[in-house]
Amino acid sequence: MKLIREFEERIREEYQQGKLPGFIHMYRNQEAIAVGACMHLGNDDYIASTHRGHGHCIAKGCDIEDMLLELACKQDGLCKGKGGSMHIADMSKGMLGANAIVGGGPPIAAGAALTARTLGNGMVSMAFIGDGASDQGTVAESLNLAFVLQLPMIFMYENNHYAEFTRNPKPDGRIAERAGAYGMPAVTLDGSDFFAVYEAVGEAVQRGRDGGGPSAIEAVSSRYYGHFEGDAQQYRDADELKHSRETSDPLAKFLADERCSELDSDRIAQIDADIQATLDAGVERALAAADPTPEQLYSDVYVSYRGESA
């Protein structure tokens, strides 16, 4: 979780200095959801992410330096500089991509789950979904398909209470209730509680692997920064934002839990130092790396089903 936190803060700093192109959407304060969920997944399991996907990438095991290269749109990035922040993907890790289309991930994850069920390989698929995306037809269609076909799929809702710039009027738990209406198990939990996420996702993943069909989890969290970096959040009440930041930090909750008592100050300091060294090296490499050439524009656009890229 600390790696995700520091990664986000570092790229925010670099972005503010004009060193990273495009848009970035910060994942801070939702780290427990990505980590608690992805700890149950292997490289052969699938996830479909959102526009706020850096945390999902890191939790799924994507290489930090390769991610930084991609965010800088360099030719050695995970997607050869063509994906950037909102379309970053790593098929070798089962990370099927961030998605700028709201609600675009669940149909992709459903297709991956159908593949897993057809092959009978015991793999599962997980779609990360925002509370705003929960109202999209693509999500409803994916819920229906997953239940009818009993797919090994987890619908991982990240309810941070804001759909871009609009406060979500639905009470906590309504998203899970709606998913549960399709017939699948659905729970609501505190998305800033790593252990709650870890336990609930563990049950859902095992259910999927055992042939028990899909599950839905609504993890209630708080968005620390705006919809995108540079969003002043003038639509949010200052007192609400302050209270949210003070009470919903997953790292603070994690370290305060008695199950983390063996993490002493020396160990924490070493973890922090290792993270900073990784980020320093990655940022230095990314900013110095070569940009894609014009000749590479049309590479990796088409693929042959014989396995030859065109």
PENOR-V482069 format. One record per backbone hydrogen bond with DSSP energy under -1.0 kcal/mol. CO is the residue of the C=O (numbers start at 0). NH is the residue of the N-H. If there is no record, write none. Layout:
co: (CO:CO)
nh: (NH:NH)
This chain:
co: (0:1:2:3:4:5:6:7:8:9:10:11:12:13:14:23:26:27:29:29:30:31:32:33:34:36:37:41:45:46:47:52:53:54:55:56:57:62:63:64:65:65:66:67:68:69:73:76:78:87:89:89:90:93:94:96:100:104:105:106:107:108:109:110:111:112:113:114:115:115:123:124:125:126:128:131:132:135:136:137:138:139:140:141:142:143:144:145:150:151:152:153:154:155:156:157:158:160:162:165:170:172:173:174:175:176:178:179:184:186:188:189:192:193:194:195:196:197:198:199:200:201:202:203:204:205:206:207:214:215:216:217:218:219:227:232:236:237:238:239:240:241:242:243:248:249:250:251:256:257:259:261:263:264:265:266:267:268:269:270:271:272:273:274:275:276:277:278:279:280:281:282:283:284:289:292:293:295:301:303:307)
nh: (4:5:6:7:8:9:10:11:12:13:14:15:16:18:17:228:29:223:32:33:34:35:36:37:38:39:40:44:125:95:127:56:57:58:59:61:60:66:67:68:69:77:70:71:73:72:76:79:81:97:92:94:93:46:89:48:103:108:109:110:111:112:113:114:115:116:117:118:119:120:45:153:47:155:157:134:135:139:140:141:142:143:144:145:146:147:148:150:152:124:214:126:216:128:218:159:220:167:165:162:173:176:177:178:179:180:181:182:215:217:219:192:196:197:198:199:200:201:202:203:204:205:206:207:208:209:211:210:154:186:156:188:158:190:230:235:240:241:242:243:244:245:246:247:252:253:254:255:259:260:262:263:267:268:269:270:271:272:273:274:275:276:277:278:279:280:281:282:283:284:285:286:287:288:74:295:296:298:309:306:303)
